[in-house]
Amino acid sequence: MNRTDGSTVTKAAIYYQFKTKDQIVIAVTTGELAILEDALFAAEAEPDRTRARRVLLT
């Protein structure tokens, strides 16, 4: 079976969902940016700067 490194998902399954490499990059980047955005909003909500830094680092 032709699998991507460290994954149980085959390349064929990935390319079935995403027709181009650009679409894969956009999907991954969008997901990672959403995680970062959530962390930034959580840090901004912290009144204490030390706790805000901790939120961003975890």
C-alpha positions in Angstrom: 0.0 0.0 0.0 1.3 3.4 -0.9 1.0 5.5 2.3 2.3 8.9 3.2 5.0 8.9 5.9 3.6 8.3 9.4 0.0 8.3 8.2 -2.7 5.7 7.7 -4.2 7.7 4.8 -3.1 6.8 1.3 -2.0 9.4 -1.2 -4.9 8.3 -3.4 -7.4 9.2 -0.6 -5.8 12.6 -0.1 -5.8 13.4 -3.9 -9.5 12.2 -4.1 -10.4 15.0 -1.6 -7.9 17.6 -2.9 -7.3 17.8 -6.6 -4.1 19.8 -6.4 -1.2 20.3 -4.0 -2.2 23.9 -3.7 -5.6 22.8 -2.3 -3.8 20.6 0.3 -1.6 23.5 1.4 -4.5 25.9 1.6 -6.6 23.4 3.7 -3.7 22.7 6.1 -2.8 26.4 6.4 -6.4 27.4 7.0 -6.7 24.9 9.8 -3.4 25.9 11.5 -4.3 29.6 11.2 -7.6 29.0 12.9 -5.8 27.3 15.8 -3.4 30.3 16.1 -6.3 32.8 15.9 -8.1 30.9 18.7 -5.0 31.1 20.8 -4.6 34.8 20.1 -8.2 35.6 21.1 -7.7 33.5 24.3 -4.5 35.4 25.2 -6.1 38.8 24.5 -8.9 37.8 27.0 -6.4 37.2 29.8 -6.0 40.2 32.1 -2.5 39.1 33.2 0.3 39.3 30.7 2.1 36.3 32.1 -1.0 34.1 31.8 -1.5 35.5 28.3 2.0 34.3 27.3 1.3 30.9 28.8 -1.9 30.6 26.8 0.1 31.3 23.6 2.8 28.8 24.4 0.5 25.9 25.2 
